[in-house]
Amino acid sequence: MVLDYLDNKSFQGFLENCFKWLKKDGQILLVFPHPVRMVADLSKYFMRVAGTNRTPWGEMVPYNHRTVGDYINGVIKAGFEIKEVIEPELPKESINDDSDAYKRYSAGPMRLAIYAVKNG
């Protein structure tokens, strides 16, 4: 959730710096809380607002909402070639789990991961 602290300009600058710092064929794996999970009301998904969010341990932290497209396009704009976009699913063997945690984590994607390389 560290990158969610950054406003859009700082986030893009971070990606561009990563591109500069990596050697040719360098790889980056970015993992974010899935944007769909970060809005309480999906009708507000496209409202790219800054605010705060509560961590699992109860602390309020800065949060800058971005859409899936914002993350992907930011990586491309920085110069990376995206190799894979991953929205990890719960293991199939946990399907019969009736716990509250399973219900919460299986309600939608929890994370968004972007794997990219520097080709230039």
Beta strands, then each sheet from edge to edge (+ up, - down):
strand 1: 27-33
strand 2: 50-54
strand 3: 60-64
strand 4: 81-86
strand 5: 111-117
sheet 1: 1+ 5- 4+
sheet 2: 2+ 3-
end
